[in-house]
Amino acid sequence: MTPRRASVRREVRIPAPAGEVWGLLGDPGRLGEWFPGVESCRLEEGGRRVTIANGLELFEEIVTLDPLQRRLQYRVVSGLVAEHLATLDVLDLGEGASLALYSVDAAPAMMALVLAGAGASGLEAVGRRYGGA
């Protein structure tokens, strides 16, 4: 039996200060700079409109944008998933390093795996951008 919903979290250590990493990951309009398959992203009232590589357009509601905690949460509200909440956190590890965490709660469960995998790939690319492995 396949679970109806799933929660998946991925994390990547990034050799850059948390404030600098947050400047990229925490800016809702810069999603296309790091999340794989995003062709364009434009901010609108209450969220952002994202076009992915296959031409599908999604609206994502920004739920939380907290620069003090360095937390961004958003929800896909178009037909791709039945339920969705993504959370992006950037933690300060000290000594010029940070930990970026991307988690997804979604139904159907398979979408959580797919989206968390894409998010992890994006975070790994950000890590390489800052000189990480």
Phi and psi in radians as a Rosetta constraint file:
Dihedral C 1 N 2 CA 2 C 2 CIRCULARHARMONIC -1.601 0.35
Dihedral N 2 CA 2 C 2 N 3 CIRCULARHARMONIC 2.293 0.35
Dihedral C 2 N 3 CA 3 C 3 CIRCULARHARMONIC -1.065 0.35
Dihedral N 3 CA 3 C 3 N 4 CIRCULARHARMONIC 2.595 0.35
Dihedral C 3 N 4 CA 4 C 4 CIRCULARHARMONIC -1.330 0.35
Dihedral N 4 CA 4 C 4 N 5 CIRCULARHARMONIC -0.534 0.35
Dihedral C 4 N 5 CA 5 C 5 CIRCULARHARMONIC -2.470 0.35
Dihedral N 5 CA 5 C 5 N 6 CIRCULARHARMONIC 2.818 0.35
Dihedral C 5 N 6 CA 6 C 6 CIRCULARHARMONIC -2.562 0.35
Dihedral N 6 CA 6 C 6 N 7 CIRCULARHARMONIC 2.733 0.35
Dihedral C 6 N 7 CA 7 C 7 CIRCULARHARMONIC -2.140 0.35
Dihedral N 7 CA 7 C 7 N 8 CIRCULARHARMONIC 2.215 0.35
Dihedral C 7 N 8 CA 8 C 8 CIRCULARHARMONIC -2.322 0.35
Dihedral N 8 CA 8 C 8 N 9 CIRCULARHARMONIC 2.388 0.35
Dihedral C 8 N 9 CA 9 C 9 CIRCULARHARMONIC -2.250 0.35
Dihedral N 9 CA 9 C 9 N 10 CIRCULARHARMONIC 2.421 0.35
Dihedral C 9 N 10 CA 10 C 10 CIRCULARHARMONIC -2.209 0.35
Dihedral N 10 CA 10 C 10 N 11 CIRCULARHARMONIC 2.613 0.35
Dihedral C 10 N 11 CA 11 C 11 CIRCULARHARMONIC -2.454 0.35
Dihedral N 11 CA 11 C 11 N 12 CIRCULARHARMONIC 2.611 0.35
Dihedral C 11 N 12 CA 12 C 12 CIRCULARHARMONIC -2.447 0.35
Dihedral N 12 CA 12 C 12 N 13 CIRCULARHARMONIC 2.285 0.35
Dihedral C 12 N 13 CA 13 C 13 CIRCULARHARMONIC -1.420 0.35
Dihedral N 13 CA 13 C 13 N 14 CIRCULARHARMONIC 2.304 0.35
Dihedral C 13 N 14 CA 14 C 14 CIRCULARHARMONIC -2.152 0.35
Dihedral N 14 CA 14 C 14 N 15 CIRCULARHARMONIC 2.224 0.35
Dihedral C 14 N 15 CA 15 C 15 CIRCULARHARMONIC -1.409 0.35
Dihedral N 15 CA 15 C 15 N 16 CIRCULARHARMONIC 1.075 0.35
Dihedral C 15 N 16 CA 16 C 16 CIRCULARHARMONIC -2.687 0.35
Dihedral N 16 CA 16 C 16 N 17 CIRCULARHARMONIC 2.676 0.35
Dihedral C 16 N 17 CA 17 C 17 CIRCULARHARMONIC -1.054 0.35
Dihedral N 17 CA 17 C 17 N 18 CIRCULARHARMONIC 2.542 0.35
Dihedral C 17 N 18 CA 18 C 18 CIRCULARHARMONIC -0.993 0.35
Dihedral N 18 CA 18 C 18 N 19 CIRCULARHARMONIC -0.685 0.35
Dihedral C 18 N 19 CA 19 C 19 CIRCULARHARMONIC -1.091 0.35
Dihedral N 19 CA 19 C 19 N 20 CIRCULARHARMONIC -0.659 0.35
Dihedral C 19 N 20 CA 20 C 20 CIRCULARHARMONIC -1.225 0.35
Dihedral N 20 CA 20 C 20 N 21 CIRCULARHARMONIC -0.768 0.35
Dihedral C 20 N 21 CA 21 C 21 CIRCULARHARMONIC -1.137 0.35
Dihedral N 21 CA 21 C 21 N 22 CIRCULARHARMONIC -0.723 0.35
Dihedral C 21 N 22 CA 22 C 22 CIRCULARHARMONIC -1.062 0.35
Dihedral N 22 CA 22 C 22 N 23 CIRCULARHARMONIC -0.617 0.35
Dihedral C 22 N 23 CA 23 C 23 CIRCULARHARMONIC -0.981 0.35
Dihedral N 23 CA 23 C 23 N 24 CIRCULARHARMONIC -0.555 0.35
Dihedral C 23 N 24 CA 24 C 24 CIRCULARHARMONIC -1.545 0.35
Dihedral N 24 CA 24 C 24 N 25 CIRCULARHARMONIC -1.010 0.35
Dihedral C 24 N 25 CA 25 C 25 CIRCULARHARMONIC -1.234 0.35
Dihedral N 25 CA 25 C 25 N 26 CIRCULARHARMONIC -0.522 0.35
Dihedral C 25 N 26 CA 26 C 26 CIRCULARHARMONIC -1.522 0.35
Dihedral N 26 CA 26 C 26 N 27 CIRCULARHARMONIC -0.026 0.35
Dihedral C 26 N 27 CA 27 C 27 CIRCULARHARMONIC -1.615 0.35
Dihedral N 27 CA 27 C 27 N 28 CIRCULARHARMONIC 1.879 0.35
Dihedral C 27 N 28 CA 28 C 28 CIRCULARHARMONIC -1.002 0.35
Dihedral N 28 CA 28 C 28 N 29 CIRCULARHARMONIC -0.445 0.35
Dihedral C 28 N 29 CA 29 C 29 CIRCULARHARMONIC -1.424 0.35
Dihedral N 29 CA 29 C 29 N 30 CIRCULARHARMONIC -0.146 0.35
Dihedral C 29 N 30 CA 30 C 30 CIRCULARHARMONIC -1.783 0.35
Dihedral N 30 CA 30 C 30 N 31 CIRCULARHARMONIC 0.260 0.35
Dihedral C 30 N 31 CA 31 C 31 CIRCULARHARMONIC -0.923 0.35
Dihedral N 31 CA 31 C 31 N 32 CIRCULARHARMONIC -0.717 0.35
Dihedral C 31 N 32 CA 32 C 32 CIRCULARHARMONIC -1.132 0.35
Dihedral N 32 CA 32 C 32 N 33 CIRCULARHARMONIC -0.260 0.35
Dihedral C 32 N 33 CA 33 C 33 CIRCULARHARMONIC -1.399 0.35
Dihedral N 33 CA 33 C 33 N 34 CIRCULARHARMONIC -0.239 0.35
Dihedral C 33 N 34 CA 34 C 34 CIRCULARHARMONIC -2.447 0.35
Dihedral N 34 CA 34 C 34 N 35 CIRCULARHARMONIC -0.429 0.35
Dihedral C 34 N 35 CA 35 C 35 CIRCULARHARMONIC -1.544 0.35
Dihedral N 35 CA 35 C 35 N 36 CIRCULARHARMONIC 2.134 0.35
Dihedral C 35 N 36 CA 36 C 36 CIRCULARHARMONIC -1.022 0.35
Dihedral N 36 CA 36 C 36 N 37 CIRCULARHARMONIC 2.443 0.35
Dihedral C 36 N 37 CA 37 C 37 CIRCULARHARMONIC 1.467 0.35
Dihedral N 37 CA 37 C 37 N 38 CIRCULARHARMONIC -0.014 0.35
Dihedral C 37 N 38 CA 38 C 38 CIRCULARHARMONIC -1.508 0.35
Dihedral N 38 CA 38 C 38 N 39 CIRCULARHARMONIC 2.057 0.35
Dihedral C 38 N 39 CA 39 C 39 CIRCULARHARMONIC -1.488 0.35
Dihedral N 39 CA 39 C 39 N 40 CIRCULARHARMONIC -0.689 0.35
Dihedral C 39 N 40 CA 40 C 40 CIRCULARHARMONIC -2.691 0.35
Dihedral N 40 CA 40 C 40 N 41 CIRCULARHARMONIC 2.762 0.35
Dihedral C 40 N 41 CA 41 C 41 CIRCULARHARMONIC -2.630 0.35
Dihedral N 41 CA 41 C 41 N 42 CIRCULARHARMONIC 2.164 0.35
Dihedral C 41 N 42 CA 42 C 42 CIRCULARHARMONIC -2.301 0.35
Dihedral N 42 CA 42 C 42 N 43 CIRCULARHARMONIC 2.432 0.35
Dihedral C 42 N 43 CA 43 C 43 CIRCULARHARMONIC -1.342 0.35
Dihedral N 43 CA 43 C 43 N 44 CIRCULARHARMONIC 2.461 0.35
Dihedral C 43 N 44 CA 44 C 44 CIRCULARHARMONIC -2.376 0.35
Dihedral N 44 CA 44 C 44 N 45 CIRCULARHARMONIC 3.001 0.35
Dihedral C 44 N 45 CA 45 C 45 CIRCULARHARMONIC -0.946 0.35
Dihedral N 45 CA 45 C 45 N 46 CIRCULARHARMONIC 2.083 0.35
Dihedral C 45 N 46 CA 46 C 46 CIRCULARHARMONIC 1.428 0.35
Dihedral N 46 CA 46 C 46 N 47 CIRCULARHARMONIC -0.033 0.35
Dihedral C 46 N 47 CA 47 C 47 CIRCULARHARMONIC 3.107 0.35
Dihedral N 47 CA 47 C 47 N 48 CIRCULARHARMONIC -2.581 0.35
Dihedral C 47 N 48 CA 48 C 48 CIRCULARHARMONIC -2.533 0.35
Dihedral N 48 CA 48 C 48 N 49 CIRCULARHARMONIC 2.601 0.35
Dihedral C 48 N 49 CA 49 C 49 CIRCULARHARMONIC -1.820 0.35
Dihedral N 49 CA 49 C 49 N 50 CIRCULARHARMONIC 2.136 0.35
Dihedral C 49 N 50 CA 50 C 50 CIRCULARHARMONIC -2.027 0.35
Dihedral N 50 CA 50 C 50 N 51 CIRCULARHARMONIC 2.294 0.35
Dihedral C 50 N 51 CA 51 C 51 CIRCULARHARMONIC -1.917 0.35
Dihedral N 51 CA 51 C 51 N 52 CIRCULARHARMONIC 2.199 0.35
Dihedral C 51 N 52 CA 52 C 52 CIRCULARHARMONIC -1.712 0.35
Dihedral N 52 CA 52 C 52 N 53 CIRCULARHARMONIC 2.983 0.35
Dihedral C 52 N 53 CA 53 C 53 CIRCULARHARMONIC -0.978 0.35
Dihedral N 53 CA 53 C 53 N 54 CIRCULARHARMONIC -0.532 0.35
Dihedral C 53 N 54 CA 54 C 54 CIRCULARHARMONIC -1.480 0.35
Dihedral N 54 CA 54 C 54 N 55 CIRCULARHARMONIC 0.085 0.35
Dihedral C 54 N 55 CA 55 C 55 CIRCULARHARMONIC 1.629 0.35
Dihedral N 55 CA 55 C 55 N 56 CIRCULARHARMONIC -0.155 0.35
Dihedral C 55 N 56 CA 56 C 56 CIRCULARHARMONIC -1.161 0.35
Dihedral N 56 CA 56 C 56 N 57 CIRCULARHARMONIC 2.369 0.35
Dihedral C 56 N 57 CA 57 C 57 CIRCULARHARMONIC -1.914 0.35
Dihedral N 57 CA 57 C 57 N 58 CIRCULARHARMONIC 2.325 0.35
Dihedral C 57 N 58 CA 58 C 58 CIRCULARHARMONIC -2.165 0.35
Dihedral N 58 CA 58 C 58 N 59 CIRCULARHARMONIC 2.572 0.35
Dihedral C 58 N 59 CA 59 C 59 CIRCULARHARMONIC -1.858 0.35
Dihedral N 59 CA 59 C 59 N 60 CIRCULARHARMONIC 2.259 0.35
Dihedral C 59 N 60 CA 60 C 60 CIRCULARHARMONIC -2.018 0.35
Dihedral N 60 CA 60 C 60 N 61 CIRCULARHARMONIC 2.118 0.35
Dihedral C 60 N 61 CA 61 C 61 CIRCULARHARMONIC -1.400 0.35
Dihedral N 61 CA 61 C 61 N 62 CIRCULARHARMONIC 2.223 0.35
Dihedral C 61 N 62 CA 62 C 62 CIRCULARHARMONIC -1.392 0.35
Dihedral N 62 CA 62 C 62 N 63 CIRCULARHARMONIC 2.047 0.35
Dihedral C 62 N 63 CA 63 C 63 CIRCULARHARMONIC -1.607 0.35
Dihedral N 63 CA 63 C 63 N 64 CIRCULARHARMONIC -0.787 0.35
Dihedral C 63 N 64 CA 64 C 64 CIRCULARHARMONIC -2.423 0.35
Dihedral N 64 CA 64 C 64 N 65 CIRCULARHARMONIC 2.312 0.35
Dihedral C 64 N 65 CA 65 C 65 CIRCULARHARMONIC -2.396 0.35
Dihedral N 65 CA 65 C 65 N 66 CIRCULARHARMONIC 1.662 0.35
Dihedral C 65 N 66 CA 66 C 66 CIRCULARHARMONIC -2.095 0.35
Dihedral N 66 CA 66 C 66 N 67 CIRCULARHARMONIC 1.723 0.35
Dihedral C 66 N 67 CA 67 C 67 CIRCULARHARMONIC -1.201 0.35
Dihedral N 67 CA 67 C 67 N 68 CIRCULARHARMONIC -0.403 0.35
Dihedral C 67 N 68 CA 68 C 68 CIRCULARHARMONIC -1.227 0.35
Dihedral N 68 CA 68 C 68 N 69 CIRCULARHARMONIC -0.764 0.35
Dihedral C 68 N 69 CA 69 C 69 CIRCULARHARMONIC -1.490 0.35
Dihedral N 69 CA 69 C 69 N 70 CIRCULARHARMONIC -0.190 0.35
Dihedral C 69 N 70 CA 70 C 70 CIRCULARHARMONIC 0.963 0.35
Dihedral N 70 CA 70 C 70 N 71 CIRCULARHARMONIC 1.011 0.35
Dihedral C 70 N 71 CA 71 C 71 CIRCULARHARMONIC -2.258 0.35
Dihedral N 71 CA 71 C 71 N 72 CIRCULARHARMONIC 2.307 0.35
Dihedral C 71 N 72 CA 72 C 72 CIRCULARHARMONIC -2.195 0.35
Dihedral N 72 CA 72 C 72 N 73 CIRCULARHARMONIC 2.224 0.35
Dihedral C 72 N 73 CA 73 C 73 CIRCULARHARMONIC -2.186 0.35
Dihedral N 73 CA 73 C 73 N 74 CIRCULARHARMONIC 2.458 0.35
Dihedral C 73 N 74 CA 74 C 74 CIRCULARHARMONIC -2.550 0.35
Dihedral N 74 CA 74 C 74 N 75 CIRCULARHARMONIC 2.789 0.35
Dihedral C 74 N 75 CA 75 C 75 CIRCULARHARMONIC -2.266 0.35
Dihedral N 75 CA 75 C 75 N 76 CIRCULARHARMONIC 2.233 0.35
Dihedral C 75 N 76 CA 76 C 76 CIRCULARHARMONIC -1.305 0.35
Dihedral N 76 CA 76 C 76 N 77 CIRCULARHARMONIC 2.160 0.35
Dihedral C 76 N 77 CA 77 C 77 CIRCULARHARMONIC -1.978 0.35
Dihedral N 77 CA 77 C 77 N 78 CIRCULARHARMONIC 0.086 0.35
Dihedral C 77 N 78 CA 78 C 78 CIRCULARHARMONIC -1.686 0.35
Dihedral N 78 CA 78 C 78 N 79 CIRCULARHARMONIC -3.106 0.35
Dihedral C 78 N 79 CA 79 C 79 CIRCULARHARMONIC -1.239 0.35
Dihedral N 79 CA 79 C 79 N 80 CIRCULARHARMONIC 0.067 0.35
Dihedral C 79 N 80 CA 80 C 80 CIRCULARHARMONIC -1.109 0.35
Dihedral N 80 CA 80 C 80 N 81 CIRCULARHARMONIC -0.671 0.35
Dihedral C 80 N 81 CA 81 C 81 CIRCULARHARMONIC -2.343 0.35
Dihedral N 81 CA 81 C 81 N 82 CIRCULARHARMONIC 2.717 0.35
Dihedral C 81 N 82 CA 82 C 82 CIRCULARHARMONIC -1.282 0.35
Dihedral N 82 CA 82 C 82 N 83 CIRCULARHARMONIC -0.731 0.35
Dihedral C 82 N 83 CA 83 C 83 CIRCULARHARMONIC -2.484 0.35
Dihedral N 83 CA 83 C 83 N 84 CIRCULARHARMONIC 2.555 0.35
Dihedral C 83 N 84 CA 84 C 84 CIRCULARHARMONIC -2.794 0.35
Dihedral N 84 CA 84 C 84 N 85 CIRCULARHARMONIC 2.382 0.35
Dihedral C 84 N 85 CA 85 C 85 CIRCULARHARMONIC -2.596 0.35
Dihedral N 85 CA 85 C 85 N 86 CIRCULARHARMONIC 2.133 0.35
Dihedral C 85 N 86 CA 86 C 86 CIRCULARHARMONIC -1.939 0.35
Dihedral N 86 CA 86 C 86 N 87 CIRCULARHARMONIC 2.476 0.35
Dihedral C 86 N 87 CA 87 C 87 CIRCULARHARMONIC -2.238 0.35
Dihedral N 87 CA 87 C 87 N 88 CIRCULARHARMONIC 2.283 0.35
Dihedral C 87 N 88 CA 88 C 88 CIRCULARHARMONIC -2.120 0.35
Dihedral N 88 CA 88 C 88 N 89 CIRCULARHARMONIC 2.122 0.35
Dihedral C 88 N 89 CA 89 C 89 CIRCULARHARMONIC -2.138 0.35
Dihedral N 89 CA 89 C 89 N 90 CIRCULARHARMONIC 2.507 0.35
Dihedral C 89 N 90 CA 90 C 90 CIRCULARHARMONIC -2.149 0.35
Dihedral N 90 CA 90 C 90 N 91 CIRCULARHARMONIC 2.045 0.35
Dihedral C 90 N 91 CA 91 C 91 CIRCULARHARMONIC -1.847 0.35
Dihedral N 91 CA 91 C 91 N 92 CIRCULARHARMONIC 2.472 0.35
Dihedral C 91 N 92 CA 92 C 92 CIRCULARHARMONIC -1.475 0.35
Dihedral N 92 CA 92 C 92 N 93 CIRCULARHARMONIC 2.070 0.35
Dihedral C 92 N 93 CA 93 C 93 CIRCULARHARMONIC -1.653 0.35
Dihedral N 93 CA 93 C 93 N 94 CIRCULARHARMONIC -0.051 0.35
Dihedral C 93 N 94 CA 94 C 94 CIRCULARHARMONIC 1.404 0.35
Dihedral N 94 CA 94 C 94 N 95 CIRCULARHARMONIC 2.919 0.35
Dihedral C 94 N 95 CA 95 C 95 CIRCULARHARMONIC 0.918 0.35
Dihedral N 95 CA 95 C 95 N 96 CIRCULARHARMONIC 0.660 0.35
Dihedral C 95 N 96 CA 96 C 96 CIRCULARHARMONIC 1.293 0.35
Dihedral N 96 CA 96 C 96 N 97 CIRCULARHARMONIC 0.377 0.35
Dihedral C 96 N 97 CA 97 C 97 CIRCULARHARMONIC -2.210 0.35
Dihedral N 97 CA 97 C 97 N 98 CIRCULARHARMONIC 2.752 0.35
Dihedral C 97 N 98 CA 98 C 98 CIRCULARHARMONIC -2.484 0.35
Dihedral N 98 CA 98 C 98 N 99 CIRCULARHARMONIC 2.892 0.35
Dihedral C 98 N 99 CA 99 C 99 CIRCULARHARMONIC -2.137 0.35
Dihedral N 99 CA 99 C 99 N 100 CIRCULARHARMONIC 2.121 0.35
Dihedral C 99 N 100 CA 100 C 100 CIRCULARHARMONIC -1.774 0.35
Dihedral N 100 CA 100 C 100 N 101 CIRCULARHARMONIC 2.255 0.35
Dihedral C 100 N 101 CA 101 C 101 CIRCULARHARMONIC -2.087 0.35
Dihedral N 101 CA 101 C 101 N 102 CIRCULARHARMONIC 2.331 0.35
Dihedral C 101 N 102 CA 102 C 102 CIRCULARHARMONIC -2.210 0.35
Dihedral N 102 CA 102 C 102 N 103 CIRCULARHARMONIC 2.095 0.35
Dihedral C 102 N 103 CA 103 C 103 CIRCULARHARMONIC -2.215 0.35
Dihedral N 103 CA 103 C 103 N 104 CIRCULARHARMONIC 2.620 0.35
Dihedral C 103 N 104 CA 104 C 104 CIRCULARHARMONIC -2.350 0.35
Dihedral N 104 CA 104 C 104 N 105 CIRCULARHARMONIC 2.311 0.35
Dihedral C 104 N 105 CA 105 C 105 CIRCULARHARMONIC -1.981 0.35
Dihedral N 105 CA 105 C 105 N 106 CIRCULARHARMONIC 2.175 0.35
Dihedral C 105 N 106 CA 106 C 106 CIRCULARHARMONIC -2.672 0.35
Dihedral N 106 CA 106 C 106 N 107 CIRCULARHARMONIC 2.712 0.35
Dihedral C 106 N 107 CA 107 C 107 CIRCULARHARMONIC -2.331 0.35
Dihedral N 107 CA 107 C 107 N 108 CIRCULARHARMONIC 2.251 0.35
Dihedral C 107 N 108 CA 108 C 108 CIRCULARHARMONIC -1.241 0.35
Dihedral N 108 CA 108 C 108 N 109 CIRCULARHARMONIC 2.747 0.35
Dihedral C 108 N 109 CA 109 C 109 CIRCULARHARMONIC -0.981 0.35
Dihedral N 109 CA 109 C 109 N 110 CIRCULARHARMONIC -0.657 0.35
Dihedral C 109 N 110 CA 110 C 110 CIRCULARHARMONIC -1.028 0.35
Dihedral N 110 CA 110 C 110 N 111 CIRCULARHARMONIC -0.573 0.35
Dihedral C 110 N 111 CA 111 C 111 CIRCULARHARMONIC -1.162 0.35
Dihedral N 111 CA 111 C 111 N 112 CIRCULARHARMONIC -0.567 0.35
Dihedral C 111 N 112 CA 112 C 112 CIRCULARHARMONIC -1.094 0.35
Dihedral N 112 CA 112 C 112 N 113 CIRCULARHARMONIC -0.742 0.35
Dihedral C 112 N 113 CA 113 C 113 CIRCULARHARMONIC -1.124 0.35
Dihedral N 113 CA 113 C 113 N 114 CIRCULARHARMONIC -0.784 0.35
Dihedral C 113 N 114 CA 114 C 114 CIRCULARHARMONIC -1.118 0.35
Dihedral N 114 CA 114 C 114 N 115 CIRCULARHARMONIC -0.871 0.35
Dihedral C 114 N 115 CA 115 C 115 CIRCULARHARMONIC -1.181 0.35
Dihedral N 115 CA 115 C 115 N 116 CIRCULARHARMONIC -0.686 0.35
Dihedral C 115 N 116 CA 116 C 116 CIRCULARHARMONIC -1.156 0.35
Dihedral N 116 CA 116 C 116 N 117 CIRCULARHARMONIC -0.632 0.35
Dihedral C 116 N 117 CA 117 C 117 CIRCULARHARMONIC -1.113 0.35
Dihedral N 117 CA 117 C 117 N 118 CIRCULARHARMONIC -0.747 0.35
Dihedral C 117 N 118 CA 118 C 118 CIRCULARHARMONIC -1.144 0.35
Dihedral N 118 CA 118 C 118 N 119 CIRCULARHARMONIC -0.747 0.35
Dihedral C 118 N 119 CA 119 C 119 CIRCULARHARMONIC -1.067 0.35
Dihedral N 119 CA 119 C 119 N 120 CIRCULARHARMONIC -0.726 0.35
Dihedral C 119 N 120 CA 120 C 120 CIRCULARHARMONIC -1.105 0.35
Dihedral N 120 CA 120 C 120 N 121 CIRCULARHARMONIC -0.708 0.35
Dihedral C 120 N 121 CA 121 C 121 CIRCULARHARMONIC -1.060 0.35
Dihedral N 121 CA 121 C 121 N 122 CIRCULARHARMONIC -0.721 0.35
Dihedral C 121 N 122 CA 122 C 122 CIRCULARHARMONIC -1.120 0.35
Dihedral N 122 CA 122 C 122 N 123 CIRCULARHARMONIC -0.748 0.35
Dihedral C 122 N 123 CA 123 C 123 CIRCULARHARMONIC -1.130 0.35
Dihedral N 123 CA 123 C 123 N 124 CIRCULARHARMONIC -0.666 0.35
Dihedral C 123 N 124 CA 124 C 124 CIRCULARHARMONIC -1.100 0.35
Dihedral N 124 CA 124 C 124 N 125 CIRCULARHARMONIC -0.671 0.35
Dihedral C 124 N 125 CA 125 C 125 CIRCULARHARMONIC -1.149 0.35
Dihedral N 125 CA 125 C 125 N 126 CIRCULARHARMONIC -0.659 0.35
Dihedral C 125 N 126 CA 126 C 126 CIRCULARHARMONIC -1.119 0.35
Dihedral N 126 CA 126 C 126 N 127 CIRCULARHARMONIC -0.731 0.35
Dihedral C 126 N 127 CA 127 C 127 CIRCULARHARMONIC -1.020 0.35
Dihedral N 127 CA 127 C 127 N 128 CIRCULARHARMONIC -0.754 0.35
Dihedral C 127 N 128 CA 128 C 128 CIRCULARHARMONIC -1.141 0.35
Dihedral N 128 CA 128 C 128 N 129 CIRCULARHARMONIC -0.633 0.35
Dihedral C 128 N 129 CA 129 C 129 CIRCULARHARMONIC -1.008 0.35
Dihedral N 129 CA 129 C 129 N 130 CIRCULARHARMONIC -0.610 0.35
Dihedral C 129 N 130 CA 130 C 130 CIRCULARHARMONIC -1.681 0.35
Dihedral N 130 CA 130 C 130 N 131 CIRCULARHARMONIC 0.240 0.35
Dihedral C 130 N 131 CA 131 C 131 CIRCULARHARMONIC 1.634 0.35
Dihedral N 131 CA 131 C 131 N 132 CIRCULARHARMONIC 0.210 0.35
Dihedral C 131 N 132 CA 132 C 132 CIRCULARHARMONIC -1.484 0.35
Dihedral N 132 CA 132 C 132 N 133 CIRCULARHARMONIC 3.032 0.35
